[in-house]
Amino acid sequence: MNLGHQIGTLSGNQIPTDFSTGEQPSSATASTSAVWRAPSGNLRSNSPQETVSPPMLTPPLTPRSAGDWSHLINLPTLRPDLSAACQAYATEEAGTAEWKEGGRKEEKKEVPVFVMMPLDSVSNGNTVNRKKAMNASLHALKSAGVEGIMIDVWWGLVEREAPGCYNWGGYTEILDMANKHGLRVQAVMSFHQCGGNVGDSCTIPLPKWVREEMEKDPDLAYTDQWGRRNYEYVSLGCDSLPVLKGRSPVQCYADFMRAFKDHFKHLLGHTVMEIQVGMGPAGELRYPSYPEENGTWKFPGIGAFQCYDKYMLNSLKAVAEAAGKPEWGGTGPTDAGHYNSWPEDTPFFKKDGGGWNSHYGEFFLSWYSRMLIEHGEQILLSATSVFKDTGVKISVKVAGIHWHYGTRSHAPELTAGYYNTRFRDGYLAIAQMLARYGAVFNFTCLEMRDHEQPQDALCAPEKLVRQVALATKEAQVALAGENALPRHDESAHEQILQASSLNIDGSMHEREMCAFTYLRMNPSLFQPDNWRRFVAFVKKMKEGKDGRRCWEQVEREAEYFVNATKPFVQEAALALLH
């Protein structure tokens, strides 16, 4: 029997091996919907319906400043040991409510777990990479109680050849697979290049026609003070200018999202439950201040400001003149060190008398961070307009820059565009912007503990997560999380469980993260020990913050299930290697 038949026998269902591109029924149901506020303007777009569609472009914008285990019970095809294991899990899952004093029934709160798909899930030929392995892996994830998957929808693959010509190819197949398996989908609108960042295992450049325009006008790329260009993402300095074959970058992003909505409308709101909108390198709302490509930056360097393309400098000049300080508009800080400097090595970031804490520093950093927030707001305006009334949530990812967090200046956060210092909360402004559009604040580095990081660099990921949690609480915006680096150990799982419960102070008892996305599905995840720990981790996340059972108890209950599925999971791991 092949892997599909074996796992199908295990669950009592035949795993489909061929997927059509048509509409399919889904076992998933919507539990939440996006909060939408009417935008001040309207973005017109006529997006094509076919997999490969002809160009239909819009005019440029005017510039503006519980996992259910019951299906595994009492099936005649199950072996007795597996049946007992699944019965034990289903019994626990059936207890979805607890009785409180006075006879009132209280629903358990859980943090649903999603799993990131491989970056190269869709090939350069717009087909599914390792299709059989993908199908078997999705079934394994569903059987473990995972809520759904996250997948990057690459601009550089879908609209690669020509403006407005969208090839949804492999994405149609993968989303249909998820639908058939009853998995929900977080679709990432990835308007950045893949390659050059932590964890990037493949290279997917920006669309060919975008790169052609960037070659003609290098100032479309982010630029540092030494003239180094960064081609991961189009500079936000030209957001509203028709520099991409007659369209602005923001208009291109809006058209792409509208085409996605039109092509996958049959899945929105029940399979595709969330749209995470990429807003910078690695899909994060930030500047590319710490690029790893070619060894430019190495952890824990402070990074470098990215405001030296002509579009950014034109903005800086205009703002400085309006503030009555034209001498501040010619350039960014020139004494802020290099990518791999430390704060105390630079006049600008040093704790005593540093330029960051001067009137000029306040002016520059306010402008630099405000440009980033306005960039996010323009794209969110488009996203909420496009996905209005579809039942999907909109989310935005913010980077967890935890190194040198213990210093006064927080230099790496400043160069990335987060105006966060010992004396100023830089994440509250971002949270408030997201709240205006009902968007989810997605934050990373949840698996990290302070003591695990280099203390000479004053790393403090736990304190950073706490600050973000408090900022989102004040702004009344939903918070979701991710792990920044692949981790399969119990220590990381316990830290994620603690962070996602938002047990930060006594006032957060009724609040928890709305979702957690696990990085990432790969052969290592399906290794026996890692899989056992992962199954137990998902179980604990489903119990919520009120779960009282220890890790050892949960792992013992998971052991029967893990042992029974080991042959199939191992085969999935092998399939992913090829």
N, C-alpha and C positions, 0 to 999 in steps of 0.2 A: 504493500500500500504506500502511496506517496504521502508526503507530509500533510497535504490538504485533507486527504481521506482519514489519516490517523487522528488529526486534531478534530476533524468533523465527527468521527466516531466518539471521541472523548466527550464532546459536548452534546452528542445526540443530534447534531445538525451537519448537513453536508456543507463544506466550505465551497463557495462558488469560486471557480477558477477563471471564468471568463466574465468580463464586465462590459456591458453596453454603455453607450454614452447618453442613453435616454433617462428620463425621470424614473426614480426608483422609490418605493415606499420606504419609510424609515421607522425604526423602532424607538428612536430618540424623540423626546418631546421637549418643547421649549419650557424653560423655567423662569427665564428672565428676558427682559427686552430692553433695548437701548432707550435712554432718555434723550429726547431730541428737542432742541430749541430752534425756532425758525431763524435761519441766517438772514443777514442784512441784504444779501444779493443772491442772484440765481445763476448757476453755472449750467449753460445749455450744452447738451451732448447727445448725439445719436450714435449709440454703440452697436456694433454688429452682433448678430446672433450666432453666426457659424463659427466653427472651430478656428478656421483661418478666414479672416475677414478683410474686406477692402478698406482702404483709408477713408475715414469719415471724421474729420477734425472739427474742432470748435474754434471760434475766434479767440485771440489772446485776451487775457484779462486786462482790465484797466489797472495800471499800477496803483498801489495803495501803500501810505506809510504804515451614585449610590449603587454603587455596583449591585446588580441583582444576580444572586447566585442560584435563584430558585430554578432556573432552566436546566441546571445540572443535576437535579434530584430525581431519583427513581427512574432513570432512563434505562431501558433494557440492555443497551449496548455498553454500559459502564461496568468496569471491573469492580468487585466488592470494595477494595481498598479505596479506590477513587470515589465511589459513591459515598462512603463514610466520610471522607475528607470534605466533599462538597456539601454533604448534609450538615456537617459541623459549621462550615462557613455560612450556609444559608440560614441556619438557625440563629446565628449571631446577627446576620444582616436583617432578619425579619424584625428584630427589636429596634425599630426606628423611632420609638418614642419612649420616654420615661415618665413615670408618675411622680408628680411633686406633691408635697404636703398639702392636704386639702382636697386631693382627688383631681387636681387639674393636670391634664396631659400636656407634656412639653415635648415638641419635636426636637430631635437631636440636630445639632448643627454640624455640618461637615465641610471640609475643604476639598472640592473635587480635584483630582489629579489628571493632568494632561501630560502627554509625552511628546517631545520634539522629534520630528522625523529627520532622517539624514539630510544634510544640505543638498546633496545631489540626488534626491528622490526622483527628480525629473531630469532626463538626460539632455544633452545639447541637441539631440534630435527630436525633442519634445515627446518622448515616450517614457514609460515608467522604468526606472532602473531596478533590476532584480525583482521583477514582478511577482514571481512565486514566493520569494522570501518576504516581500512586502505583505502579501496576502496572509501568509502564515503568521507573521509577526503581529499584524493587526488583530488576528483572532486570539493570539496569546495575550495581548494587552487587554482585550475585552474580557477574557476569562479571569484575569487578575483583578478586575474591578476598576480598571482605568476608565475615566469619564470620556476621554477623547484624545485627539492628537493636535499638534501644532505643526503647520507646514509653511515654509517660505514659498510665496508665489513670486518668482523672480521677474522683475521688469525686463532684465537682460535676456531672458528666455522667451517670454510671451510676446513682447513687442520688439523683438531683436532686429528684424530686417528693415522695417519701414514704419514711419509714423502712422498710428491708427490701424495697423495690420496685426491683429492679435491671434496667436496660436495657443489655444488652451490645452492642446494635446494631452500630455501625461497627467495634467491636473484633473481633467475630466475623469480619467480612470481612477486616480487615487481617491478623489472625493466620492465617487460611486462605491469604491471598496469600503470606505469608512461608513457610508450610508448603509450598505448591506450588513456590515458587522454591528450596526447600532452604536457607532462611535461618533461623538460630536467633534467638530473641527474648529480650531482657531486658525484662521487664514491670515498670514502676514503679508501685507502689501510691501514687498521688499524692493524699494527704489534705490538700493545701494549695490555696490559691487560686493561679491563674495570673494574673499581672498585678501590676506594682509592683516587679519585680526586674529585674536586669540581663538583657537578652536576651528578656524577655517580649514577644511580638509579638501577643498576644491576651489577652482577659480571660475567665476561667472561674472564677466565684466558688464558694464552698462550697455544698453542697446547700441548697436553699431552706428546708427545715425546720430545718437547723442555724442558718442566719442568723436565722430567726425566734426561736429560743431565745436567740441572742446579743443580739438586740434587747431581749428581755425581761430578760435578765441580762447587762449589758455586761461584767461581770467574767469572763465566759467568754473574753473576748479579752485577749491580752497587753496590758499597760499600762505606760507609762513614768512617771517621777516627776512629769511635768507633766499627767498624766491623758489623754495621747493613746492612743487604742485602736488596736490592730492586728488586723485581721480576716483575716489570711492563713491563720491556723491556730489551732485551739482551744488555749487556754492549758493547759500541762501541769500546772498547779496543780490542775486538776479531773479528772485522768486517770481516777481510780477512782470518781468520783461520778456517780450516775445523773441527769445534768443534760441529756441529749439525748433527750427523749421517753421517759424511763424507762431508758435505757441510759447507761453511761459512754462517754466518747470511745474508750477502749481497746477496749471491747466492740464499738463500732461498727466500728472498724478490723478487729477479728478476724472479725466477721460478713461484712464486705466481702470480705476475703481468702478466707474459706471459700466464699462464693458464687462468686468467681472460680475457685477450684479446682474446684468442682462443675461449672461451666459449661464449663471448658476442660480437663477431666481427660484428654480424648483427645489433647491436645497437650503435656501436662506431661512433662518428662523427655527429650523428643526435639526438639520445636520450641521450646517455652517452657523455657529452660534456667536462667533466673535470675529471681528475684523481688527487686527492689530495693524495700525498704520505706521509704516516706516518713515522716519523723519531725519535720518542721518546715518553715519557710518554704523555698521552692525545693526541697522534698523533702529537705533536709539536716538532720542532727541538730544543731540550734543554735536559739538564740533569734532573733527578728526584730529584731536590734539595729541593722541598717543598712538601713532601708527607703527605697527610692528614690522611692516614690510621693509625688506632690505636692512633690517637692524636699526632703523631710524630711532626707535624708542625701545627701551627695556625697563621692565618693572624694577624699582618703583620710581622712575623718573617723573618729573613734574609736568612734562609735556610742553607744548608751545602754543601760543595764540595763533589763530587761523583767520586773520582779518586783513590780509595784505593783497587780495585781488582788488582790481580797480572798482568793482561794484561795492565791496565792503568799505573801501577807503572813501568813495564818494559819499556814502551814507555817513561815515564818521565825520567827514568834513562839514557836511550840511548841519549835523547835530551840534558840532562844536561852534559853528558860526551862530547858530540860533541861541546857543547858551552864552554868547558873548566871549567865547574863548577860542578864537580861530587858530591860535597857536597849538591847540590840543588836537586839531583835526588832520594833521599831516601824516601821522603814523601811529601805530600802537606802541606799547612800551618797548623800549630798546635795551632795557637792563633787567629783563626777566629770565636770564639764563638760557640754557639750551634744553633739548628734550630730556636729557638724562641728568640734569642738575637737580640738586636738592634745595629746598626753600632757603636755608640759611646761607647758601652759596651765592645768592642773588640779591642785589640791592632792592629789587622790586618786591620780593616775597619774604624777606627777612622779617623776624618778629618785631624788632625794635627799629622804628624809623623807616620801615618798608614803604615803598611807593603805593602798595595796595591800600594802605590806610591813610593816604593823603587825599586832598580834594581832587587832584587829577586822577588818582586811582579810583576814587568813588565814581567820578564821571565816566571814565573808560569802562569800568566793569559793569556799570549800570547799562550803558549802551550795548555792550557786547552780549550781556545776558538778555536784555530786552529784545534784541534782534532775534535771538534763538526762540524766545517765547512767542513773538509775533509770527515767526516761521511756523511753529507748531499750530498756532491759532488759525492761520490761513488754510493749512491742510485739513485741520479738524472741521473748519467751516465747510469745506468741500465734502469731506467724508460723511458728516451728519446729513448734508443735503442729499447725497447719493443714496445712502442707506436708510433714509427716512421710511418708517412704517414697514420695515422688512423683518423686525423682530431680532436683529442682531445687536450685540454690544459693540462699541468702539473702544479700543484700548491703545495706549501709547507706552512705549518702553523707555525707561530712564535708567542710565548706567549707574552701577554701584561703585563709585570711585572712593575706595576706603583708605588708600594709602596717603600718608601725611595728614590724615584727618585730625590727629591730635595736635597739629600745629595751629598757630593763630590764623594764618592766611588761608589754609586749605588750598594750596597752590594748584594741585592737579584738578580739583573741581573748578577752579576759576578758569584755567585754560580750556576746559571742556565746555564752558559756558554757564556753569552753575554758580551764581554769585552767593556762595555759602562760605561764611567765615565764622570765627569764634563769636563774633558780635552780630551776625546777621543770618537769618534763616533763608537760604536760597531755594529750598524745596517747597515752601508754602506758596510762593508765587506760581510755580508750575502746577501745584495741586489746584489752586484756585482757577487757573486757566482751564484745566481739564474739567473741573466741576461745572464750568459754564456750559459745557457741551455734553455733560453726562457721561464723560469718558472714564475708563478705568485707568488708574495709575499702576503700571506694571513695573516692579522693581526687582533687581537682581541681587546676587551675593547672599541669599538667605542661608546657605549652608555653612557659611564661614563663622568661625569664632575668633575673637580678638587675639587670644593667646597663640593661635596657630599661625598668625601672620608675623612678619618681621617687625619686632618691636622697635628696632632702631629707626624704622621708617614711620613709627607712630601710627600703624594701621589699626583701624577700629571699625570693622564691618558691623559688629553688633550694635554699637552706638549709632552708626549711620542708619541702620534699619530702624532703630527706635526713633530717630529724628524724623524719618520719612513717615513712619506710622503715625506719629503725633501730628505732622503737617497734614496728612490726608484726613485725619479725624477732624481737625479744625476746619478744613475746607469742605468736609462732608462729601468726600469722593471715595469710591470703592478702591481698594488696594488688592493687587494680585502680586504673585512673586515667582521667581525662577532661581535656580542655582546657577552661579556664574561659571563654574568649572565642573567637569564630570566627576561625580563622587558616588561610590557604591557602599560606603562603610556606614555602620550604625551610628557613629558619632555625627556624621553629616545629616543622616535621617532624623536623628533626635533634635538637632539644631533647627532643621527645617520645620519640624512639627511645632517646636516652641515658638519660632518666629511667626509662622502662619497663624497660630492661635491668637496673636496680638495680646498676649498676657503681659502687657508692658506696665500698666499701672491699674489701680483699682477701678478706674472709670471705663475700662474697655471690656468689661465682662461680656457684654452683649454684642461684641464686634469680633469678626474674624476675617481673614483674607477670603476674597470671593473665589479664588482659584489658585492652584500652583501648577507650574509647568516644569516638568523634569527633563533635564538635559543629559543625555539624548538617547534615542533608540540606536543601538549599535551592537555588535557581537558581544561586547563585554557585559552588557545588561543581561544577556541570556546565559551567562556562565552560571553554573549551579548555585554557588554561594551568593553571588550577586542577585540572582533571580529570587532566591529564598528571602533575602533581606528586602528586596523591592516589594514583593508580595505583602510582606508584613508591614512595610512602610505605608503602602496604599491602604491597607486595612486600618491602620492607626489614624491616617488622615480622614478616613470616612467616619471614624468614631467621633471626631471633633474634639474640642477642648475639654469636654466633660468626660472623655474616655478615661476609665480608671484602671484599665488592665496594663500590666507591665509589658515591656518588649518581649521578655522571655515567654510569657504566656501566649502572646499573639504569634510568635514564631513557632511555638509548638503546634498551635492549631494550623498554621500554614504548612507545616512540614509534610503532612500526608498529601496535601494537594500538590506541593512542589515535587515530591518524589514521584507521584503518579504522572506528572506532566514532563518530567525531566527528559525522557527520550525525544519528545517532540520539540521542546524548547531548545535543546542542544542542536537539533537538526536546523531549527530556525537560525541559530547563531552561525552554524556552518554555511547556511545559504547566504547570509548577509556578507560573508567574507568573499564571496565570488560574484 
